[in-house]
Amino acid sequence: MADACLRFDAIREDLPGPKWKARWDRSWPAYEGWFIARGGDSGPSRADCEAALSQHMPELVPVYRRLVDLAGGSDRAARFLSTWCPPNYLGGCSLVAMSNHDTVRLVRNYDLSPNLNEGLLLKSAWTGRGVMGMVEFLWGLSDGINDAGLSIALAYGGRQVTGTGFGITTILRYVLETCRTVEDALAVLRRVPSHMPYNVVLADASGTTASVEMLAGGGIQIVADPVATNHQHDGSQPDRGPFTRTYERAAHLKRIADSRRDPKGLAAEFLKEPLRQVRYEEGFGTLFTAEYDPLTRGLTLHWSDTEWRQSLDDFTERQTVITYGGSERSIQLNQGLEREIDWVAIGMRYASGNAPDWREFATPGYGFEPQQVCSGCH
């Protein structure tokens, strides 16, 4: 197959501003097309979406309103950003959390097509609490950690059933903005309904871990082992069980959790089969491995030949391009991109319908080699 590639950006912006606006301008045309095609315009009204957010996650309302303003204020943008009763979506992923007397880890593989991930690691303080995580749907999170050391990650629950609720990525954002411990987070997950089945694994700085199955329309089931793949334990059958090898991956994770005494080095297991997926052409490949350390409030993003180390106390803006296909490889770009990349100019170019060569906006002399970047990179 032809190689696919994905550019990963690490961006710091305490409050939503020009950097977030640039990402919106870049990504909204594709998201808007998806939203329309999947029936989003037939969903709840803007007023209903805002009322639901105010009822279930009131602390996020000021941030939400700021984002809607930055996005231009349209009804469609407001409904999309609320993620209240959104169109269906799915994914893969494997998760595990482990702790001993002096080490805590939450590790996840993110499995999907390279064309369907935003590739954005964002450090923010939108409600006053430091949060760092991988962005989904432009402000939600697929995984992340906050300044209290609480970490969280999601995996698709395996079935295309829906209920009245929020997109799971907004719920994860809410957890990290408002909670300090796993116990706090479980109270939120019990209270805030998810629109589809999802599995969530958590760990905090005390070493407490948990695995939770979110039910469509509200309600949770706490699972004994802090592992999760793409099925749930309610007797239902996942839609794509054989394709995702969900039971095989879950059994492998449980063996690791039962046999390993030290969580250090756990991430290395995720870079090997059966956890690492390579079927990118079929939309099911591992895009990154995220390793969270609640004690240091840190994150390491792993790929086959490189890694990023970041923390809430020591965060560096940077970029890298990862290619997937016959062989996964990275192209390291420059560090400290806050000064070198004009994100607003890039966003304006995307908004005009012309995908830019983003290297045009870099200060000369930072080692950008045009022939290194594959043509499909986004």
KENU-28201 format. One line per field, with one value per residue (C-alpha): residue number from 1; residue in three letters; x, y, z. Coordinates in pm, 1 decimal, decimal comma. Layout:
<sites>
seq <- [NUM / ...]
type <- [ALA / ...]
east <- [X / ...]
north <- [Y / ...]
up <- [Z / ...]
</sites>
This chain:
<sites>
seq <- [1 / 2 / 3 / 4 / 5 / 6 / 7 / 8 / 9 / 10 / 11 / 12 / 13 / 14 / 15 / 16 / 17 / 18 / 19 / 20 / 21 / 22 / 23 / 24 / 25 / 26 / 27 / 28 / 29 / 30 / 31 / 32 / 33 / 34 / 35 / 36 / 37 / 38 / 39 / 40 / 41 / 42 / 43 / 44 / 45 / 46 / 47 / 48 / 49 / 50 / 51 / 52 / 53 / 54 / 55 / 56 / 57 / 58 / 59 / 60 / 61 / 62 / 63 / 64 / 65 / 66 / 67 / 68 / 69 / 70 / 71 / 72 / 73 / 74 / 75 / 76 / 77 / 78 / 79 / 80 / 81 / 82 / 83 / 84 / 85 / 86 / 87 / 88 / 89 / 90 / 91 / 92 / 93 / 94 / 95 / 96 / 97 / 98 / 99 / 100 / 101 / 102 / 103 / 104 / 105 / 106 / 107 / 108 / 109 / 110 / 111 / 112 / 113 / 114 / 115 / 116 / 117 / 118 / 119 / 120 / 121 / 122 / 123 / 124 / 125 / 126 / 127 / 128 / 129 / 130 / 131 / 132 / 133 / 134 / 135 / 136 / 137 / 138 / 139 / 140 / 141 / 142 / 143 / 144 / 145 / 146 / 147 / 148 / 149 / 150 / 151 / 152 / 153 / 154 / 155 / 156 / 157 / 158 / 159 / 160 / 161 / 162 / 163 / 164 / 165 / 166 / 167 / 168 / 169 / 170 / 171 / 172 / 173 / 174 / 175 / 176 / 177 / 178 / 179 / 180 / 181 / 182 / 183 / 184 / 185 / 186 / 187 / 188 / 189 / 190 / 191 / 192 / 193 / 194 / 195 / 196 / 197 / 198 / 199 / 200 / 201 / 202 / 203 / 204 / 205 / 206 / 207 / 208 / 209 / 210 / 211 / 212 / 213 / 214 / 215 / 216 / 217 / 218 / 219 / 220 / 221 / 222 / 223 / 224 / 225 / 226 / 227 / 228 / 229 / 230 / 231 / 232 / 233 / 234 / 235 / 236 / 237 / 238 / 239 / 240 / 241 / 242 / 243 / 244 / 245 / 246 / 247 / 248 / 249 / 250 / 251 / 252 / 253 / 254 / 255 / 256 / 257 / 258 / 259 / 260 / 261 / 262 / 263 / 264 / 265 / 266 / 267 / 268 / 269 / 270 / 271 / 272 / 273 / 274 / 275 / 276 / 277 / 278 / 279 / 280 / 281 / 282 / 283 / 284 / 285 / 286 / 287 / 288 / 289 / 290 / 291 / 292 / 293 / 294 / 295 / 296 / 297 / 298 / 299 / 300 / 301 / 302 / 303 / 304 / 305 / 306 / 307 / 308 / 309 / 310 / 311 / 312 / 313 / 314 / 315 / 316 / 317 / 318 / 319 / 320 / 321 / 322 / 323 / 324 / 325 / 326 / 327 / 328 / 329 / 330 / 331 / 332 / 333 / 334 / 335 / 336 / 337 / 338 / 339 / 340 / 341 / 342 / 343 / 344 / 345 / 346 / 347 / 348 / 349 / 350 / 351 / 352 / 353 / 354 / 355 / 356 / 357 / 358 / 359 / 360 / 361 / 362 / 363 / 364 / 365 / 366 / 367 / 368 / 369 / 370 / 371 / 372 / 373 / 374 / 375 / 376 / 377 / 378]
type <- [MET / ALA / ASP / ALA / CYS / LEU / ARG / PHE / ASP / ALA / ILE / ARG / GLU / ASP / LEU / PRO / GLY / PRO / LYS / TRP / LYS / ALA / ARG / TRP / ASP / ARG / SER / TRP / PRO / ALA / TYR / GLU / GLY / TRP / PHE / ILE / ALA / ARG / GLY / GLY / ASP / SER / GLY / PRO / SER / ARG / ALA / ASP / CYS / GLU / ALA / ALA / LEU / SER / GLN / HIS / MET / PRO / GLU / LEU / VAL / PRO / VAL / TYR / ARG / ARG / LEU / VAL / ASP / LEU / ALA / GLY / GLY / SER / ASP / ARG / ALA / ALA / ARG / PHE / LEU / SER / THR / TRP / CYS / PRO / PRO / ASN / TYR / LEU / GLY / GLY / CYS / SER / LEU / VAL / ALA / MET / SER / ASN / HIS / ASP / THR / VAL / ARG / LEU / VAL / ARG / ASN / TYR / ASP / LEU / SER / PRO / ASN / LEU / ASN / GLU / GLY / LEU / LEU / LEU / LYS / SER / ALA / TRP / THR / GLY / ARG / GLY / VAL / MET / GLY / MET / VAL / GLU / PHE / LEU / TRP / GLY / LEU / SER / ASP / GLY / ILE / ASN / ASP / ALA / GLY / LEU / SER / ILE / ALA / LEU / ALA / TYR / GLY / GLY / ARG / GLN / VAL / THR / GLY / THR / GLY / PHE / GLY / ILE / THR / THR / ILE / LEU / ARG / TYR / VAL / LEU / GLU / THR / CYS / ARG / THR / VAL / GLU / ASP / ALA / LEU / ALA / VAL / LEU / ARG / ARG / VAL / PRO / SER / HIS / MET / PRO / TYR / ASN / VAL / VAL / LEU / ALA / ASP / ALA / SER / GLY / THR / THR / ALA / SER / VAL / GLU / MET / LEU / ALA / GLY / GLY / GLY / ILE / GLN / ILE / VAL / ALA / ASP / PRO / VAL / ALA / THR / ASN / HIS / GLN / HIS / ASP / GLY / SER / GLN / PRO / ASP / ARG / GLY / PRO / PHE / THR / ARG / THR / TYR / GLU / ARG / ALA / ALA / HIS / LEU / LYS / ARG / ILE / ALA / ASP / SER / ARG / ARG / ASP / PRO / LYS / GLY / LEU / ALA / ALA / GLU / PHE / LEU / LYS / GLU / PRO / LEU / ARG / GLN / VAL / ARG / TYR / GLU / GLU / GLY / PHE / GLY / THR / LEU / PHE / THR / ALA / GLU / TYR / ASP / PRO / LEU / THR / ARG / GLY / LEU / THR / LEU / HIS / TRP / SER / ASP / THR / GLU / TRP / ARG / GLN / SER / LEU / ASP / ASP / PHE / THR / GLU / ARG / GLN / THR / VAL / ILE / THR / TYR / GLY / GLY / SER / GLU / ARG / SER / ILE / GLN / LEU / ASN / GLN / GLY / LEU / GLU / ARG / GLU / ILE / ASP / TRP / VAL / ALA / ILE / GLY / MET / ARG / TYR / ALA / SER / GLY / ASN / ALA / PRO / ASP / TRP / ARG / GLU / PHE / ALA / THR / PRO / GLY / TYR / GLY / PHE / GLU / PRO / GLN / GLN / VAL / CYS / SER / GLY / CYS / HIS]
east <- [0,0 / 105,8 / 232,3 / -5,1 / 122,5 / 6,2 / 160,4 / 161,1 / 166,8 / 232,9 / 72,7 / 43,2 / -239,6 / -377,6 / -706,5 / -879,7 / -734,0 / -561,3 / -397,1 / -727,3 / -893,9 / -632,2 / -704,0 / -1075,4 / -1025,5 / -809,5 / -1037,9 / -1393,1 / -1452,7 / -1396,4 / -1589,2 / -1876,1 / -1901,6 / -1907,6 / -2166,8 / -2401,8 / -2355,0 / -2423,6 / -2747,0 / -2618,6 / -2852,5 / -3146,1 / -3022,6 / -3111,1 / -3146,7 / -2878,1 / -3089,8 / -3132,1 / -2759,3 / -2667,1 / -2929,2 / -2789,1 / -2436,7 / -2555,4 / -2737,0 / -2467,6 / -2134,2 / -2193,6 / -1825,0 / -1755,9 / -2019,6 / -1792,3 / -1526,4 / -1787,0 / -1924,7 / -1575,1 / -1507,6 / -1836,5 / -1747,2 / -1403,3 / -1568,5 / -1788,1 / -2102,1 / -2312,0 / -2586,4 / -2416,8 / -2083,1 / -2254,4 / -2438,5 / -2126,0 / -1912,4 / -2171,3 / -2141,7 / -2493,4 / -2645,8 / -2386,7 / -2370,3 / -2220,4 / -1847,8 / -1614,8 / -1252,7 / -1032,1 / -773,0 / -621,8 / -586,2 / -429,0 / -350,9 / -106,8 / 49,3 / 279,8 / 418,4 / 613,6 / 510,7 / 182,2 / 115,6 / -178,7 / -90,8 / -301,9 / -271,3 / -477,3 / -592,9 / -760,0 / -688,5 / -420,3 / -676,9 / -913,4 / -696,1 / -618,1 / -262,0 / -285,5 / -137,2 / -271,1 / -162,3 / -422,8 / -569,8 / -919,2 / -1087,1 / -777,0 / -659,3 / -365,1 / -466,7 / -262,4 / -399,3 / -468,5 / -750,0 / -1060,0 / -1346,3 / -1141,7 / -1183,6 / -1257,5 / -988,6 / -920,9 / -673,0 / -505,1 / -378,2 / -433,7 / -228,8 / -361,3 / -212,0 / -545,6 / -514,3 / -784,9 / -821,3 / -1103,9 / -1165,1 / -1462,7 / -1714,6 / -1769,9 / -2132,8 / -2307,7 / -2593,7 / -2685,5 / -2874,3 / -2929,1 / -2595,0 / -2269,3 / -1979,0 / -1734,0 / -1440,8 / -1620,8 / -1687,9 / -1316,6 / -1236,9 / -1487,5 / -1338,4 / -990,4 / -1113,5 / -1308,2 / -1171,4 / -862,7 / -897,3 / -1036,9 / -1315,7 / -1410,7 / -1405,7 / -1628,4 / -1891,2 / -1886,9 / -1902,2 / -2204,9 / -2380,7 / -2300,0 / -2453,6 / -2252,1 / -2427,3 / -2253,3 / -2088,5 / -1729,9 / -1470,1 / -1265,6 / -954,8 / -829,0 / -531,9 / -439,7 / -136,8 / -236,8 / -204,7 / -579,8 / -690,1 / -1027,8 / -1187,1 / -1537,7 / -1782,5 / -1999,4 / -2344,2 / -2530,0 / -2768,8 / -2619,3 / -2501,8 / -2172,3 / -2038,9 / -1712,3 / -1487,1 / -1252,9 / -938,9 / -805,0 / -781,6 / -1006,2 / -1031,8 / -1338,7 / -1610,6 / -1809,9 / -1906,1 / -2285,2 / -2323,9 / -2346,3 / -2134,9 / -1912,5 / -1992,1 / -1639,7 / -1498,5 / -1298,7 / -1171,5 / -1043,6 / -927,1 / -1070,5 / -1089,7 / -735,9 / -600,5 / -794,7 / -664,7 / -310,1 / -347,2 / -481,1 / -184,9 / 49,2 / -132,7 / -134,1 / 232,0 / 407,1 / 509,7 / 662,1 / 459,3 / 783,2 / 842,7 / 474,1 / 459,9 / 705,8 / 438,9 / 210,4 / 465,7 / 441,4 / 168,4 / -104,4 / -151,7 / 15,4 / -201,9 / -66,0 / -375,4 / -369,0 / -520,8 / -824,0 / -856,2 / -720,2 / -359,3 / -182,4 / -118,6 / 56,3 / 113,5 / 48,8 / 212,1 / 88,8 / 272,1 / 39,6 / 323,9 / 523,9 / 216,8 / 397,3 / 325,1 / 545,7 / 414,4 / 577,4 / 618,5 / 831,3 / 1144,3 / 1094,0 / 915,7 / 805,7 / 844,1 / 621,8 / 489,6 / 263,2 / 568,8 / 798,8 / 607,5 / 772,6 / 587,4 / 705,9 / 606,4 / 684,8 / 550,6 / 487,6 / 447,2 / 254,8 / 253,7 / 530,9 / 742,7 / 651,9 / 902,4 / 924,1 / 1045,8 / 1153,6 / 1082,9 / 1197,6 / 1144,8 / 988,2 / 733,4 / 540,9 / 767,2 / 836,7 / 489,6 / 213,3 / -84,2 / -337,4 / -205,1 / -221,8 / -578,9 / -683,1 / -534,0 / -725,0 / -1045,7 / -1014,0 / -1019,7 / -650,3 / -451,4 / -117,1 / 232,8 / 269,9 / 649,3 / 584,5 / 501,0 / 819,7 / 1116,3 / 1393,4 / 1679,9 / 1492,5 / 1571,8 / 1242,4 / 1319,2 / 1029,2 / 1112,8 / 1084,6 / 715,7 / 476,9 / 211,7 / -80,8 / 20,4 / -248,2]
north <- [0,0 / 362,1 / 522,0 / 744,6 / 1007,6 / 1224,8 / 1541,9 / 1563,2 / 1907,3 / 1988,7 / 2325,9 / 2532,4 / 2785,2 / 2852,5 / 3002,9 / 2947,8 / 3198,7 / 3227,9 / 2885,2 / 2709,9 / 2927,0 / 2819,5 / 2454,2 / 2520,1 / 2688,2 / 2398,8 / 2117,3 / 2250,7 / 2199,6 / 1824,8 / 1803,9 / 2005,7 / 1769,1 / 1471,6 / 1638,2 / 1709,4 / 1369,8 / 1184,0 / 1371,1 / 1622,9 / 1891,7 / 1673,2 / 1653,3 / 1866,3 / 2241,6 / 2483,4 / 2582,8 / 2218,6 / 2154,4 / 2452,8 / 2359,0 / 2005,1 / 2134,7 / 2376,1 / 2095,0 / 1827,8 / 2013,0 / 2373,9 / 2442,0 / 2401,9 / 2650,8 / 2961,7 / 2771,9 / 2638,6 / 2986,7 / 3119,4 / 2839,2 / 2900,9 / 3269,4 / 3183,2 / 2939,5 / 3214,6 / 3163,8 / 2965,7 / 2732,0 / 2434,8 / 2508,0 / 2552,3 / 2222,1 / 2040,5 / 2175,0 / 2083,0 / 1713,3 / 1661,3 / 1360,5 / 1373,7 / 1144,4 / 799,0 / 743,2 / 460,4 / 359,3 / 93,9 / 123,0 / -82,8 / 52,3 / -55,0 / 112,9 / -24,5 / 92,7 / -29,2 / 143,5 / 409,8 / 393,8 / 457,1 / 426,3 / 452,5 / 333,8 / 330,6 / 250,8 / 469,7 / 255,0 / 415,8 / 545,5 / 818,1 / 1022,1 / 1035,4 / 1173,8 / 1537,6 / 1470,7 / 1745,7 / 1738,5 / 2046,3 / 2190,2 / 2430,4 / 2587,8 / 2664,4 / 2653,1 / 2737,5 / 2376,5 / 2259,4 / 1988,9 / 1812,6 / 1557,2 / 1436,1 / 1637,7 / 1494,0 / 1691,0 / 2008,6 / 2043,0 / 1699,7 / 1450,0 / 1085,6 / 1072,1 / 1317,1 / 1417,6 / 1716,4 / 1906,0 / 1687,7 / 1381,2 / 1234,0 / 1055,7 / 907,8 / 738,4 / 591,6 / 294,5 / 231,9 / 5,0 / -208,6 / -144,9 / 112,1 / 174,7 / 521,8 / 694,5 / 1047,2 / 1181,7 / 1358,8 / 1261,4 / 1077,2 / 1305,6 / 1603,9 / 1397,2 / 1317,1 / 1687,4 / 1762,8 / 1501,1 / 1647,8 / 2005,9 / 1936,2 / 1626,5 / 1547,7 / 1175,4 / 856,7 / 873,5 / 1223,3 / 1104,3 / 804,2 / 1036,8 / 1241,2 / 934,0 / 807,6 / 1141,5 / 1254,1 / 1036,3 / 911,6 / 885,6 / 556,1 / 266,0 / 346,7 / 200,3 / 431,1 / 357,8 / 595,4 / 636,0 / 904,1 / 1012,8 / 802,8 / 486,5 / 428,5 / 281,5 / 194,6 / 57,7 / 176,1 / 74,5 / 368,3 / 265,5 / 439,9 / 695,3 / 692,1 / 455,9 / 278,7 / -62,9 / -80,9 / -364,8 / -548,3 / -537,2 / -193,0 / -294,0 / -221,5 / -297,3 / -287,2 / -491,6 / -475,4 / -730,9 / -708,7 / -1014,9 / -812,3 / -899,5 / -629,0 / -535,1 / -601,9 / -839,2 / -1068,5 / -774,1 / -578,0 / -891,7 / -728,3 / -1044,4 / -1149,1 / -806,7 / -798,2 / -1140,5 / -1032,3 / -714,6 / -912,3 / -1150,9 / -852,2 / -690,6 / -1015,8 / -1099,6 / -763,0 / -618,0 / -291,2 / -58,0 / 84,0 / -55,1 / -130,7 / 87,6 / -141,7 / -413,6 / -182,3 / -149,0 / -522,3 / -753,3 / -830,3 / -479,1 / -288,7 / -280,0 / -227,3 / -252,9 / 113,9 / 51,2 / -102,7 / 191,7 / 4,9 / 86,4 / 209,1 / 581,5 / 636,2 / 485,9 / 726,7 / 656,7 / 873,1 / 906,8 / 1059,2 / 1109,3 / 1337,6 / 1466,2 / 1355,8 / 1197,9 / 1005,9 / 955,3 / 650,3 / 554,9 / 275,0 / 487,0 / 798,1 / 939,3 / 1268,0 / 1337,7 / 1614,2 / 1720,3 / 1987,7 / 2142,5 / 2118,6 / 2139,0 / 2212,3 / 2309,9 / 2089,6 / 1892,1 / 1559,5 / 1375,0 / 1001,6 / 787,7 / 461,4 / 176,6 / -60,2 / 79,7 / 334,9 / 618,2 / 970,7 / 1299,8 / 1526,0 / 1892,8 / 2193,4 / 2264,6 / 2574,1 / 2630,9 / 2899,9 / 3161,8 / 2993,1 / 2894,3 / 3145,3 / 2926,3 / 3197,0 / 3235,5 / 2859,5 / 2852,2 / 3131,9 / 2945,7 / 2629,5 / 2825,9 / 2967,5 / 2612,7 / 2597,1 / 2346,1 / 2517,8 / 2385,1 / 2481,6 / 2513,2 / 2840,9 / 2992,1 / 2881,5 / 3105,8 / 3009,5 / 2801,5 / 2548,4 / 2246,4 / 2185,6 / 1966,1 / 1957,5 / 1614,7 / 1461,2 / 1527,0 / 1285,1 / 1437,6 / 1299,4 / 1458,0 / 1659,8]
up <- [0,0 / -44,0 / 273,1 / 467,7 / 703,2 / 989,0 / 1126,8 / 1505,7 / 1668,4 / 2032,8 / 2107,3 / 2424,1 / 2463,8 / 2811,7 / 2690,8 / 2355,9 / 2113,5 / 1775,9 / 1786,7 / 1854,0 / 1589,3 / 1336,3 / 1411,5 / 1373,2 / 1036,1 / 923,0 / 1040,9 / 1027,3 / 652,0 / 691,6 / 1018,7 / 874,6 / 578,5 / 814,9 / 1039,2 / 747,1 / 582,4 / 907,8 / 980,1 / 1232,1 / 1102,5 / 1207,7 / 1564,9 / 1867,3 / 1828,0 / 1937,4 / 2237,5 / 2340,7 / 2303,2 / 2517,5 / 2778,0 / 2801,5 / 2847,5 / 3117,9 / 3297,7 / 3288,5 / 3258,2 / 3367,4 / 3435,1 / 3062,6 / 2946,3 / 2947,9 / 2751,3 / 2509,3 / 2443,5 / 2381,9 / 2133,1 / 1952,2 / 1918,8 / 1780,2 / 1538,5 / 1395,6 / 1601,6 / 1352,2 / 1474,0 / 1308,8 / 1474,8 / 1812,2 / 1780,2 / 1664,9 / 1949,0 / 2212,7 / 2109,6 / 2247,4 / 2064,9 / 1784,0 / 1479,8 / 1534,8 / 1526,7 / 1624,1 / 1668,5 / 1823,2 / 2103,3 / 2386,3 / 2742,3 / 3070,9 / 3403,6 / 3662,8 / 3987,8 / 4262,9 / 4570,0 / 4377,1 / 4008,9 / 3826,8 / 3455,6 / 3218,1 / 2866,5 / 2552,4 / 2183,9 / 1953,6 / 1660,5 / 1358,5 / 1008,9 / 986,7 / 793,0 / 1091,4 / 1370,2 / 1444,2 / 1557,4 / 1819,0 / 2168,3 / 2348,2 / 2682,2 / 2818,0 / 3130,7 / 3005,0 / 3346,7 / 3549,3 / 3581,9 / 3373,4 / 3125,1 / 2857,2 / 2613,9 / 2262,2 / 2107,7 / 1939,2 / 1785,4 / 1827,5 / 2203,5 / 2345,1 / 2443,5 / 2362,7 / 2651,0 / 2884,5 / 3227,4 / 3455,9 / 3712,1 / 3995,5 / 3825,1 / 3715,8 / 3380,7 / 3159,8 / 2820,4 / 2613,4 / 2386,2 / 2159,0 / 2331,8 / 2024,3 / 1923,7 / 1704,7 / 1946,4 / 2061,3 / 2338,3 / 2460,3 / 2572,3 / 2491,4 / 2274,0 / 2497,1 / 2415,5 / 2571,4 / 2883,5 / 2914,4 / 2878,6 / 3154,8 / 3386,4 / 3356,4 / 3394,2 / 3715,0 / 3893,7 / 4102,3 / 4171,9 / 4024,1 / 4283,4 / 4163,7 / 3803,8 / 3871,9 / 4018,5 / 3696,7 / 3473,5 / 3666,4 / 3624,6 / 3268,1 / 2991,8 / 2693,7 / 2357,7 / 2269,2 / 2453,0 / 2544,8 / 2777,8 / 2999,4 / 3206,4 / 3476,7 / 3710,6 / 3963,2 / 4162,5 / 4465,0 / 4254,2 / 4231,9 / 3898,4 / 3748,6 / 3432,9 / 3347,4 / 3076,4 / 2969,3 / 2847,9 / 2566,6 / 2714,4 / 3063,6 / 3333,3 / 3393,9 / 3483,8 / 3679,9 / 3562,7 / 3798,7 / 3582,6 / 3476,7 / 3110,1 / 2812,4 / 2443,1 / 2215,8 / 2382,4 / 2704,2 / 2968,1 / 2941,9 / 2720,7 / 2398,6 / 2096,9 / 1944,9 / 1587,1 / 1459,7 / 1718,1 / 1485,3 / 1280,3 / 1581,3 / 1768,1 / 2077,8 / 2289,2 / 2198,1 / 2289,3 / 2617,0 / 2719,6 / 2636,8 / 2844,5 / 3139,4 / 3123,4 / 3125,6 / 3418,0 / 3616,8 / 3557,5 / 3562,4 / 3897,0 / 3775,1 / 3550,5 / 3408,6 / 3062,4 / 3016,0 / 2704,1 / 2525,3 / 2522,7 / 2323,6 / 2044,0 / 1969,2 / 1841,6 / 1926,1 / 2068,7 / 1787,6 / 1474,3 / 1122,2 / 899,9 / 805,8 / 464,0 / 638,6 / 877,6 / 1179,6 / 1256,2 / 1568,7 / 1526,0 / 1859,6 / 2202,3 / 2490,7 / 2828,1 / 3117,5 / 3449,0 / 3712,8 / 3962,8 / 3732,8 / 3546,0 / 3233,2 / 2896,6 / 2656,7 / 2304,5 / 2146,1 / 1782,3 / 1641,1 / 1595,9 / 1807,5 / 2110,2 / 2263,1 / 2633,5 / 2766,5 / 3104,3 / 3243,0 / 3408,8 / 3106,1 / 2778,2 / 2442,6 / 2127,7 / 1842,9 / 1534,7 / 1377,3 / 1075,2 / 1112,5 / 801,9 / 815,3 / 569,0 / 471,1 / 754,3 / 1017,0 / 1041,1 / 1170,8 / 1027,8 / 1310,7 / 1256,8 / 1454,5 / 1822,3 / 1975,6 / 1700,3 / 1883,7 / 1725,4 / 1392,7 / 1266,0 / 1192,7 / 1284,7 / 1206,5 / 851,9 / 803,8 / 931,7 / 697,0 / 401,3 / 493,6 / 543,9 / 191,6 / 54,8 / -35,5 / 167,8 / 231,0 / 239,0 / 605,0 / 566,1 / 381,7 / 719,4 / 895,7 / 958,6 / 710,0 / 836,8 / 1047,6 / 833,2 / 652,7 / 354,1 / 104,7 / -31,5 / 316,0 / 367,4 / 198,5 / -22,9 / 174,6 / 504,6 / 677,4]
</sites>
